Amino acid sequence: MKGKLVILSAPSGSGKSTIINHLLKEGLPLEFSISATSRPARGAEQDGVEYYFISPDLFREKIRQGEFLEYEEVYPNRFYGTLKSEVENKLADGKNVILDVDVAGGLNIKKRYGDQALLLFIQPPSIDELRRRLEHRGTDSPEVIQDRIAKADYELSLASQYDKVIINDDLERAKQETKSLIYNYLTHKI
């Protein structure tokens, strides 16, 4: 039997990665889809674990060959994307796949897979709270935070196109709501 897709998308700082890490520890029958990137590995990151690290030229060649379900050039020569082979091989083996992709990428994957994919949007309680979270992380410059906020405004306008929206105003509740939606989807209850 073919597996199913669970796609989580959110503006940066909404808690999506935290929720996905929680779900993977909860024992749900999900395999994480490792994305490809053209950026260099950071710290102890390993190829095939956190990302598939490939050169910008090879990334462009894979785009030309139609090897991505979705991709984005975030900055010049800095690509991120989901390889078709990464997802298709797992689905063919009957495994359920969870994807962490940007909002536009999630919509594109849903168009391709239809009912075989559950599309979940993790929404911050407000733009002000999102800004506070991004500033509190301390990983981005004020300019990068402003760019992320501007992108979040656009991404929030697409939330209504998702199957379900989870408002992350309480992380524990958001984790449980997401887990319940996924469990019900995987067991055909929604």
C-alpha positions in Angstrom: 0.0 0.0 0.0 1.3 3.4 -0.9 2.1 5.8 1.9 0.7 9.3 2.6 2.2 12.8 2.8 1.9 15.2 5.7 3.1 18.7 4.8 3.8 21.3 7.4 4.4 24.9 6.4 4.6 28.2 8.4 6.2 31.6 8.4 9.7 31.5 9.9 9.5 31.6 13.7 6.0 30.0 14.0 7.3 26.9 15.8 7.0 24.5 12.8 10.4 22.8 13.4 9.7 22.4 17.1 6.4 20.7 16.3 7.9 18.4 13.7 10.7 17.3 16.0 8.0 16.6 18.7 5.9 14.5 16.2 8.9 12.5 15.1 9.6 11.6 18.8 5.9 10.7 19.4 6.0 7.4 17.5 3.7 8.3 14.7 4.4 6.2 11.6 6.2 9.1 9.8 9.5 9.4 8.0 11.1 12.8 7.6 11.8 14.0 4.1 15.4 15.4 4.0 15.6 18.5 1.8 18.4 19.4 -0.5 20.3 22.7 -0.2 23.1 24.4 -2.0 24.4 26.1 1.1 27.4 24.6 2.9 27.0 22.4 5.9 27.1 24.2 9.2 28.8 22.9 12.3 28.3 19.2 12.7 25.6 18.9 10.0 26.1 15.8 7.8 25.1 15.2 4.2 22.0 13.0 4.1 21.1 13.7 7.7 20.1 17.3 8.1 20.2 18.0 4.3 21.5 16.8 1.1 24.3 19.3 0.4 24.8 19.9 -3.3 26.5 22.6 -5.3 24.5 25.5 -6.8 25.4 24.2 -10.3 24.2 20.7 -9.5 21.1 22.1 -7.9 20.3 24.0 -11.1 20.9 20.9 -13.2 18.4 18.9 -11.0 15.9 21.7 -11.5 16.4 21.5 -15.3 15.9 17.7 -15.1 12.6 18.1 -13.2 14.0 16.3 -10.1 12.3 18.6 -7.5 8.8 18.5 -6.2 9.4 22.1 -5.1 12.3 24.4 -4.7 13.2 28.0 -3.9 16.2 30.2 -4.5 16.2 32.0 -1.1 19.2 34.1 -1.9 21.4 34.2 -5.0 22.9 30.7 -5.4 21.2 29.6 -2.1 18.6 27.0 -3.0 16.4 24.7 -0.9 14.2 22.0 -2.3 12.4 18.6 -2.0 13.7 15.9 -4.3 11.0 13.8 -5.9 13.1 10.7 -5.4 13.3 11.3 -1.6 9.5 11.3 -1.4 8.5 8.9 -4.1 10.8 6.1 -2.9 9.4 6.3 0.7 5.8 6.4 -0.5 6.4 3.4 -2.8 7.7 1.5 0.2 4.4 2.2 2.0 5.9 4.8 4.3 4.2 8.0 5.4 6.3 11.0 4.8 6.4 14.3 6.7 7.7 17.4 4.9 8.9 20.7 6.2 8.5 23.1 3.3 7.7 26.8 2.7 4.2 27.9 2.2 4.2 28.1 -1.6 6.1 24.8 -1.9 3.5 23.1 0.3 0.7 24.3 -2.0 2.5 23.0 -5.1 3.0 19.6 -3.5 -0.6 19.4 -2.5 -1.7 20.1 -6.1 0.4 17.2 -7.3 -0.7 14.7 -4.6 -4.3 15.8 -3.8 -6.0 13.6 -1.2 -2.7 11.6 -0.7 -1.4 14.7 1.2 -2.5 16.5 4.3 -1.5 20.2 4.2 -1.1 21.8 7.6 -0.3 25.5 8.3 1.3 26.4 11.6 0.2 30.0 12.2 1.7 32.4 14.8 -0.9 34.2 17.0 0.0 37.6 15.4 2.7 39.3 13.4 3.8 41.1 16.6 4.3 37.8 18.4 6.2 36.5 15.4 8.5 39.5 15.4 9.1 39.0 19.1 9.9 35.3 18.6 12.4 36.0 15.8 14.1 38.8 17.9 14.2 36.5 20.9 15.9 33.7 18.9 18.9 36.1 18.4 20.0 34.4 15.2 19.0 37.0 12.6 20.0 40.7 12.0 17.2 43.3 12.1 17.2 43.4 8.3 16.7 39.6 8.0 13.9 39.8 10.7 12.2 42.5 8.7 12.4 40.4 5.5 11.0 37.4 7.4 8.1 39.5 8.7 7.3 40.8 5.2 7.4 37.3 3.8 5.2 36.1 6.7 2.5 38.7 5.7 2.3 37.1 2.3 2.4 33.6 3.6 -0.4 34.3 6.1 -2.5 35.3 3.1 -2.2 31.8 1.8 -3.2 30.0 5.0 -6.8 29.6 3.9 -5.7 27.3 1.0 -4.4 24.8 3.5 -6.4 21.8 4.7 -6.1 22.9 8.4 -4.6 25.9 10.2 -3.1 25.3 13.7 -2.6 28.6 15.6 0.5 28.2 17.8 -0.4 30.5 20.7 0.3 27.6 23.1 3.0 25.3 22.0 1.8 22.2 23.9 -1.7 22.6 22.6 -0.4 23.2 19.1 1.7 20.0 19.3 -1.3 17.9 20.5 -3.6 19.4 17.9 -1.1 18.7 15.1 -0.5 15.1 16.3 -4.3 14.5 16.5 -4.9 15.8 13.0 -2.1 13.7 11.6 -3.1 10.5 13.5 -6.7 10.9 12.2 -5.5 11.5 8.7 -3.2 8.4 8.7 -6.0 6.2 10.2 -8.6 7.6 7.7 -10.7 9.5 10.3 -10.6 12.8 8.4 
